[in-house]
Structure formats: structure tokens, C-alpha cells
Amino acid sequence: MEIALYRVDGSVDRTAIGTSRPNRDNPKLMKLFEEKLSELDPGFGVELMILAAPEVETFSGTQDALPETGVIAASVGEDGTIDLADRLALRLGAENVMRLLPRDSHLPERVQTTGASARAAPAGAWRRLAAFKGARPTRLLQRPEPVNVMAPIPDDPPRHFQWRQHTHRIVRAEGPERLADEWWRPRPDGSRPPANIVPPFRDYYRVEDDDGGRFWLFRDGPYTKAANGQPTARWFLHGFCA
């Protein structure tokens, strides 16, 4: 929406606001205009003010609450985020405000991506991610970090692990949750694995140590025999649970 001041000296001063999705909530629109009105200069006086909507889209309303219950629908949280993003975009510029969006993947490091604040998440996308088996960590490391693990084989959870020169003794564990690589995606060199090859996998465990810390560990693939004939596997820390 754009507001134009036609001043007595014949000049015109304009300012505009925008929203990430169609919006007809007058109080919210006025709140956005409050951020921009200070930019207008009335000069020696204003003869005419015109409010216009040069860009419009079809409005599709959603029910925010169940009647007489006060139960808020799932979409309200996202709408609140959108309102905040609209205010930040006015202050900082739309190109400087990003938001997390779901991506069609089951690998933890690929389930989210960043996008412009004006982009809306596909309907039901976050609910699909929330339906994954097992809770996801509240904090995910940018890259999984290798750890030394003592665990019975073949699929028992770890007994203790060493990370950054500190040993954690595990008192509780859940798992494993197996996540296989996305075989349909090209390899880094652009090639694709043969259809008859079983894709690599990770076995994830949610563990708690004797200090109350909760961690998300995974074993990268099955156990293999080392040069000395002993079974070995690579373990990584991928995140921290609440």
C-alpha cells in the first residue's frame, strides 16, 4: 500500500508498506504505516492525501480460534512470525530479512533452508517434519563432530563417549533411529549410485549422561573389521536435546 501527499507547492511525497501475504487487518496495517509516516514531509502544507494499493493478491482467510474456546489454531504462530518479519523488512529492507523454510528431505542437516521473509512455508510442511519418528534436537551442530564411543555390538546404545577431551557416562538411551542417505540425489561428482546398491545409513541415539546433559549421537554405517580384526565404527555428535 502506498500513501501520497500532494503538497501546496505542487510536489508529491510518497511512502509505502508491504506484507508477506495478503492482509486486510486494519490495526496491523496501521502499525506498519507507523514505521513509515515519519519519512513523509508535509512541506508548507498538504492539499490532498491519497492511499492506494498498487499491488493486490487474492485473500484466503484462515480461522484463528475455535469459537468460545480460546484454542488457537496452528497457523497463528506462523502468522505471528510473518507479522514480525513484515515489521523487520520495513526497517531493514526485505532483502535483509530471512526465515527458515522446510525442505523436502529427511536428513537432519537438509530439512531446513533459508529463504526470503516474503516466502511462505508450504501448507502442512512443518507438520510433516514434526511427524518424524523420535524427537529432534533443539540445537543441531553445523557439522557432526567425531566422538570416541564405547558401545556393545551390533546395535546397542553407547555406554560412554568422549567429546572434546571430556568423557560422558551414559545413564539413559533411546534408539536406534535409522536414517538412510537419499540415494536418489546425485553424488558430489554428479553421478548417481546404482539402483541395486544399499545406500549408506546412520543409526541415531538420544542419550543422557550422568550430569543431565542430553545428546544426539549417530553411528555412521555398520560395524566393520579393523586391521587388527576388531569391529570398529565411526561415531558422531550431531546435536543437543532439551
ABEGO torsion letter per residue (X at the ends): XBBBBBBAAGBBBBBBBBBABBBABAAAAAAAAAAAAAABBAEAEBABBBBBBABBBBBBBBBABBBGAGBBBAAAAAAAAAAAAAAAAAAAEAAABBBBBBBBBABAAAABBBBBAABBBBBGAAAAAAABBEBBBABBBABBBBBBBBBBOAABBBABBBBGGBBBBBABBBOBBBBBBBAABBBAAGBBBBAABBBBBBBBBBBBBAAGBBBBBBBBEBBBBBAAGBBBBBBBBABBBX
